[in-house]
Amino acid sequence: MIEIHIHDNTGTITRAGIRERGGFYLQQGRSWVTLSAAEAARLREFLETHQ
């Protein structure tokens, strides 16, 4: 498993990692978001076409 910690200027830590079953997760405080590999691909496509 790969995990990174992202710190912003307010001191908030965001954890991001790759799930063992594919896809990835984000955690900020008590809030979690998980995306499957297919959901991550759709999100990437959307973000790339709406810049």
VEXVO-96515 format. One line per 8 residues: number of its first residue (from 0); their letters; for each residue x, z negated, y negated of N, C-alpha, C, O. Coordinates in nm, 2 decimals. Last residue first. Layout:
REM VEXVO-96515
NUM> a> X Z Y X Z Y X Z Y X Z Y  ...
//
This chain:
REM VEXVO-96515
50> qhtelfer> -1.12 1.78 -2.16 -1.02 1.72 -2.25 -1.04 1.77 -2.39 -0.97 1.74 -2.48  -1.26 1.83 -1.93 -1.33 1.78 -2.05 -1.23 1.72 -2.14 -1.26 1.62 -2.20  -1.12 1.90 -1.70 -1.20 2.01 -1.77 -1.27 1.96 -1.89 -1.33 2.04 -1.96  -1.00 1.66 -1.63 -0.91 1.78 -1.66 -0.99 1.89 -1.73 -0.94 1.96 -1.82  -1.22 1.50 -1.56 -1.13 1.47 -1.68 -1.04 1.59 -1.72 -1.02 1.60 -1.84  -1.32 1.64 -1.34 -1.40 1.62 -1.46 -1.31 1.60 -1.58 -1.33 1.66 -1.68  -1.10 1.62 -1.16 -1.15 1.75 -1.20 -1.23 1.74 -1.33 -1.21 1.82 -1.42  -1.09 1.33 -1.13 -0.98 1.41 -1.18 -1.02 1.54 -1.24 -0.98 1.59 -1.35
42> lraaeaas> -1.34 1.29 -1.01 -1.31 1.23 -1.14 -1.20 1.31 -1.21 -1.20 1.34 -1.33  -1.31 1.43 -0.77 -1.41 1.47 -0.86 -1.39 1.42 -1.00 -1.41 1.49 -1.10  -1.10 1.27 -0.66 -1.08 1.42 -0.68 -1.18 1.47 -0.78 -1.15 1.55 -0.87  -1.23 1.03 -0.63 -1.11 1.04 -0.72 -1.08 1.18 -0.76 -1.05 1.21 -0.87  -1.42 1.09 -0.44 -1.46 1.05 -0.57 -1.35 1.06 -0.68 -1.37 1.11 -0.79  -1.25 1.14 -0.22 -1.33 1.25 -0.27 -1.38 1.22 -0.42 -1.38 1.31 -0.50  -1.13 0.89 -0.19 -1.04 1.01 -0.22 -1.13 1.12 -0.28 -1.08 1.19 -0.37  -1.34 0.65 -0.35 -1.29 0.72 -0.23 -1.20 0.83 -0.28 -1.19 0.86 -0.40
34> ltvwsrgq> -1.27 0.38 -0.56 -1.31 0.52 -0.55 -1.25 0.57 -0.42 -1.14 0.55 -0.39  -1.36 0.07 -0.70 -1.29 0.14 -0.60 -1.35 0.28 -0.59 -1.47 0.30 -0.61  -1.31 -0.18 -0.94 -1.37 -0.05 -0.91 -1.29 0.02 -0.80 -1.17 0.02 -0.80  -1.38 -0.51 -1.04 -1.32 -0.42 -0.95 -1.39 -0.29 -0.95 -1.51 -0.28 -0.96  -1.33 -0.79 -1.25 -1.40 -0.66 -1.23 -1.32 -0.57 -1.14 -1.20 -0.55 -1.16  -1.20 -1.01 -1.32 -1.28 -1.02 -1.20 -1.35 -0.89 -1.16 -1.43 -0.89 -1.07  -0.92 -0.84 -1.45 -0.99 -0.97 -1.44 -1.07 -0.98 -1.31 -1.01 -0.96 -1.20  -0.95 -0.54 -1.32 -0.92 -0.60 -1.45 -1.00 -0.73 -1.45 -1.12 -0.73 -1.46
26> qlyfggre> -0.85 -0.31 -1.09 -0.90 -0.44 -1.11 -0.85 -0.49 -1.24 -0.74 -0.48 -1.28  -0.91 -0.02 -0.90 -0.86 -0.07 -1.03 -0.92 -0.21 -1.04 -1.04 -0.23 -1.00  -0.81 0.19 -0.62 -0.89 0.08 -0.68 -0.82 0.04 -0.81 -0.70 0.06 -0.84  -0.85 0.50 -0.43 -0.77 0.40 -0.50 -0.87 0.29 -0.56 -0.99 0.30 -0.56  -0.82 0.70 -0.14 -0.88 0.67 -0.26 -0.79 0.56 -0.33 -0.68 0.53 -0.29  -0.75 0.56 0.19 -0.76 0.67 0.09 -0.83 0.63 -0.03 -0.90 0.53 -0.03  -0.74 0.32 0.32 -0.83 0.43 0.38 -0.83 0.55 0.29 -0.92 0.64 0.31  -0.58 0.17 0.16 -0.52 0.21 0.29 -0.61 0.32 0.35 -0.56 0.40 0.42
18> rigartit> -0.57 0.27 -0.19 -0.64 0.20 -0.07 -0.58 0.25 0.06 -0.54 0.37 0.07  -0.34 0.21 -0.44 -0.39 0.31 -0.34 -0.45 0.23 -0.22 -0.38 0.15 -0.17  -0.41 0.04 -0.75 -0.34 0.07 -0.62 -0.41 0.17 -0.54 -0.53 0.21 -0.56  -0.37 -0.15 -1.04 -0.42 -0.02 -0.98 -0.34 0.00 -0.85 -0.22 -0.02 -0.84  -0.47 -0.41 -1.26 -0.40 -0.37 -1.13 -0.46 -0.24 -1.08 -0.58 -0.22 -1.08  -0.41 -0.50 -1.58 -0.49 -0.41 -1.50 -0.41 -0.38 -1.37 -0.30 -0.33 -1.38  -0.41 -0.77 -1.79 -0.34 -0.70 -1.68 -0.44 -0.62 -1.60 -0.55 -0.68 -1.56  -0.40 -0.84 -2.13 -0.48 -0.81 -2.02 -0.40 -0.73 -1.92 -0.33 -0.63 -1.95
10> gtndhihi> -0.26 -0.86 -2.37 -0.22 -0.95 -2.26 -0.31 -0.93 -2.13 -0.29 -1.00 -2.03  -0.31 -0.68 -2.55 -0.39 -0.80 -2.56 -0.35 -0.90 -2.45 -0.41 -1.01 -2.45  -0.16 -0.45 -2.50 -0.11 -0.54 -2.61 -0.19 -0.67 -2.63 -0.16 -0.75 -2.71  -0.16 -0.44 -2.14 -0.18 -0.39 -2.27 -0.14 -0.49 -2.38 -0.09 -0.60 -2.34  0.01 -0.36 -1.83 -0.02 -0.47 -1.94 -0.05 -0.40 -2.07 0.02 -0.30 -2.11  -0.05 -0.29 -1.50 -0.05 -0.23 -1.64 -0.08 -0.34 -1.74 -0.19 -0.40 -1.73  0.10 -0.28 -1.19 0.03 -0.37 -1.29 0.06 -0.31 -1.43 0.17 -0.27 -1.47  0.04 -0.11 -0.88 0.11 -0.13 -1.01 0.03 -0.22 -1.10 -0.09 -0.23 -1.09
2> eim> 0.09 -0.07 -0.54 0.02 -0.13 -0.64 0.10 -0.14 -0.77 0.22 -0.17 -0.76  0.05 0.08 -0.22 0.12 0.08 -0.35 0.03 0.02 -0.46 -0.09 0.04 -0.46  0.08 0.00 0.12 0.00 0.00 0.00 0.09 0.00 -0.12 0.19 -0.07 -0.13
//
